[in-house]
Amino acid sequence: MPRFFGPLREYADAGSVVIERQSPHYADVIYIPSRERLQRSDVDSSSTSLPRARLLRIDVRNESLVIFPINTFPSAINPHGFLRQKYAQVNSITIQGWELIGSDLTRIVFPPAPERHDYAIEFEYSDQDEVMLTLEDLPSCFIKDYDHGLGFTKPYRFIIEAVELLSDCTSLVISRECETRIDPEDGEFYISIDDLEIVRKAIDRTVRHAQNAARSINYATTHNLFAAKTGHAFIPVKTGRSPLRKILTDAAIRSDDTLTQDEQDEMLDIFAKNTRSLAANKPRQLATLKTDIELVTIDTLIARFQELMGKRTTERLWQQFLNENSFILSLAFGYPIVKVCEQASMGGHTITGSGETIADYLVKNSLTNNCAIIEIKTAKTKLLNKSRYRGSVYSPSSYLVGAVNQALKQKNNFEREISRIKDNSRIYDIESFAVSCCLIVGSMPDDEEMKQSFELFRGNSKNVQIITFDELLLKLTNLRELLSSPPVETVSNSESLELPF
């Protein structure tokens, strides 16, 4: 359905259009401004004949629509620009092919004879109706209201700026048949509809991320201003997953007030020397500062985690990241763990020596000393085969099955060699009561049937707990939200606090 039907009644100073059929092959759409706009533009409106400007040309022979962008709003900045060319150089935009417009405009040049029926009341489209229906079918990056001056909408003005910067062309032609190129002889700049769509989506994506970044900054700024006045904890600015949004957010919040390296070192030194005094005299402020530091640290980890998930990385890079932030591994289990060793040999003479199988991490329960083995793959590891095994069932990929078997072999070797490992490594506070295995691998598929197949597979994996990287990221995000929540003053005995993992 078109956005407009009938005259533009919502504008008190709306103009009008008429269709003038110039020849058997084309017709022009002429814009006639209202007297109110003429008065605001210091144009003489007392004359009986109002000024006119051409907006469109409908060419039946070439199946094209030519747009003539003009200014239809009086402007204090450019008082003499009313009804004149909108762009500095480009004076026309041609859309070639009715399929790009979405309708055959031949009816406007050759209006059909009205059909009369005894049982129906005849309705004839006015010129305004015909023009509005035509504009409604233009690609989404174009202005579709003739009273706003045609051409590209504001976010896409950079298309015109690029054309004018890259060429001396006065005409822009959008076509499905021609590749993007410059025709200097005819003064025409051709843009293929595919390239236009790529640019449109890129601009839409940037605008969307910029709006999200602005909302995040405005929300955090407002909250933190009032939080500082009322003694509540600050919240950080959410940067989102997109690298582009993160760049926009960081650029927006960056200021000249950033501490230098020397200033940061001095501040940390002062804080370290006065920790006990702050704890005694300013316990609430110190707790708030501690929470803020924890939140900033977790935000940095989340951003790095998202960055690694967004690109193809090696297992070693993931191992290095998790080794530097080993507390994240605790999120994979439901109990507190400590790291015993990375790249641990499950079949060698010592825990750090060479062996026939190497586990990425050996960890233990900090309360019982019971050990667990963690095997790490990458976020891009394929979990399931692309083709269905049968019906709506997808079989696990060879990468996933191989990783599970690898973990099981490490578990078997560790349980068999535990006594020798303890003696040769002189690490005696480890046990193999019930060795757990955790496999961190891949990302959750988007397809619902594939999700079901994956859940069925890992739900029946008895001795290997399988967790995806995006699930681990979600656990980290949940932890961050828990830390940023207001403190709970009292909890009754009947209430229970649910951990985020």
Number of C-alpha atoms within 10 A of each C-alpha: 6 12 9 15 14 12 16 18 10 7 9 9 15 19 19 16 24 17 21 15 16 11 10 11 15 21 20 21 22 17 23 21 23 16 19 14 18 21 13 16 21 12 17 12 18 10 8 6 8 14 16 13 18 18 22 24 21 23 20 21 10 12 18 24 25 19 22 24 25 24 20 26 18 19 13 10 7 10 13 13 17 21 23 14 18 19 18 10 17 22 18 22 24 20 23 21 19 17 13 17 19 13 14 14 20 18 11 20 20 14 9 9 6 9 10 10 8 6 6 8 9 10 9 10 11 14 18 20 18 20 21 22 19 19 19 20 17 17 17 12 18 17 19 25 16 24 20 16 22 22 26 19 15 10 13 16 14 14 16 18 14 10 21 19 11 11 15 16 21 19 22 23 22 23 20 17 11 13 14 18 12 19 14 12 7 10 15 22 23 22 22 16 21 14 14 17 14 11 15 17 13 12 16 15 14 16 14 13 22 19 15 18 25 18 15 17 20 13 15 16 17 10 16 18 11 13 14 11 8 9 12 16 22 20 20 18 20 18 22 17 15 14 15 16 23 18 14 19 24 15 10 13 12 9 8 5 6 9 10 9 9 9 11 11 12 12 12 12 11 10 13 10 10 11 12 12 11 15 13 10 10 12 13 14 15 15 14 15 14 12 17 18 12 15 21 16 13 17 19 12 18 20 20 13 20 18 13 17 20 14 10 11 14 13 17 13 12 18 20 12 16 16 17 10 11 16 14 17 20 16 20 22 15 10 12 15 23 17 18 16 16 19 18 24 25 29 24 20 17 21 27 17 16 15 15 10 19 23 21 21 24 24 22 25 18 15 10 13 17 18 26 24 24 22 24 22 22 22 24 16 16 18 24 21 15 12 10 13 11 8 7 12 16 21 18 20 15 13 16 20 14 12 20 22 12 17 26 18 17 24 25 14 18 27 19 14 16 18 15 16 24 17 13 15 14 11 12 13 13 21 18 17 11 12 17 21 22 22 23 23 24 24 19 18 15 8 8 10 15 22 17 14 17 20 14 12 15 16 12 10 12 9 16 23 19 23 17 22 23 18 16 19 19 16 17 21 17 15 18 19 14 14 17 17 11 10 10 6 5 7 9 6 6 5 8 8 6 6 9 15 15
